[in-house]
């Protein structure tokens, strides 16, 4: 990859996600923190400062703005949609919620989706 990213959405809360994202951002990039980490995360704050990165926690009404931004980004490229879709590693109908929670708790995959249209 020649260039980094201008915008990053950290949604997992995984301890390695934010440091990895900081390493791949363009100068002046913006990071939205959506995932809730289970513990402290070590970040190279020198890189955040020297690369002029903005790291912002998202909550409340601003969360909807980031969803709209991401939706607009996904509509621009089939390649981007395919790559983002690869993050979802399991889908369960709502009636199998216990299996879905078990899959998420195992931390063996990416995102687990519960489909509420299949109750």
C-alpha positions in Angstrom: 0.0 0.0 0.0 1.5 3.3 -1.1 -0.8 5.6 0.9 -2.5 5.3 4.2 -6.1 6.0 5.1 -7.7 9.4 5.6 -10.5 8.0 7.8 -10.6 5.0 10.1 -13.4 3.4 12.1 -12.2 1.2 15.0 -15.2 -0.9 15.9 -13.8 -4.0 17.5 -12.3 -2.8 20.7 -9.4 -5.3 20.1 -6.2 -4.1 21.8 -4.2 -4.4 18.6 -6.7 -2.6 16.4 -6.0 1.1 17.3 -2.2 0.8 17.2 -2.4 -0.9 13.8 -4.7 1.8 12.6 -2.5 4.6 13.8 0.4 3.0 11.8 -1.6 3.0 8.6 -3.2 6.5 8.6 -2.2 9.4 6.3 -1.0 12.6 7.9 -4.0 14.5 9.1 -6.2 11.4 9.2 -9.2 11.0 11.5 -10.0 8.0 13.6 -13.5 7.3 15.1 -13.4 5.0 18.1 -16.6 3.0 18.2 -15.5 -0.3 19.8 -15.3 -0.6 23.5 -11.9 -2.0 24.7 -11.9 -4.5 27.5 -8.7 -3.0 28.9 -5.9 -0.4 28.3 -4.5 0.0 24.8 -0.9 1.0 24.1 -0.8 3.8 21.5 2.2 5.5 20.0 1.1 9.0 20.9 4.2 10.4 19.3 3.0 9.2 15.9 -0.5 10.6 16.7 1.0 14.0 17.3 3.6 14.1 14.5 1.1 12.7 11.9 -1.5 15.2 13.1 -4.1 12.5 13.7 -7.5 13.1 15.3 -8.8 10.4 17.5 -12.4 10.9 18.6 -14.7 8.8 20.7 -18.2 8.6 19.2 -21.4 8.4 21.1 -25.0 9.5 21.0 -26.2 11.5 17.9 -22.7 11.7 16.4 -22.7 7.9 16.0 -25.5 8.2 13.4 -23.5 10.7 11.4 -20.6 8.2 11.2 -23.0 5.4 10.1 -24.3 7.7 7.3 -20.7 8.5 6.3 -19.8 4.8 6.2 -22.9 4.0 4.3 -22.0 6.7 1.7 -18.5 5.3 1.4 -19.7 1.7 0.9 -22.1 2.9 -1.9 -19.1 4.2 -3.9 -17.3 0.9 -4.5 -18.1 -2.7 -4.9 -14.5 -3.6 -4.0 -14.8 -1.7 -0.8 -18.2 -3.4 0.0 -16.6 -6.8 -0.6 -13.6 -6.1 1.6 -15.8 -4.8 4.5 -18.2 -7.7 4.1 -15.3 -10.1 4.7 -15.2 -8.8 8.3 -18.5 -10.6 9.0 -17.5 -14.2 9.7 -20.8 -15.5 11.0 -24.5 -14.9 10.6 -27.3 -16.3 12.8 -31.0 -15.9 12.8 -32.3 -14.2 15.9 -33.8 -17.4 17.3 -30.2 -18.8 17.5 -29.0 -15.9 19.7 -27.2 -18.1 22.2 -25.0 -19.6 19.4 -24.4 -16.1 18.1 -23.2 -14.9 21.5 -21.1 -18.0 21.9 -19.4 -17.4 18.5 -18.7 -13.7 19.4 -17.4 -14.7 22.8 -15.0 -17.3 21.3 -13.1 -14.4 19.5 -12.3 -16.9 16.7 -13.7 -14.7 13.9 -14.6 -11.2 13.0 -18.1 -9.7 13.4 -21.1 -11.8 14.3 -24.4 -10.7 12.8 -27.8 -11.5 14.3 -30.4 -11.4 11.6 -33.7 -10.1 13.2 -35.7 -10.7 10.0 -35.4 -14.5 10.8 -36.9 -14.7 14.3 
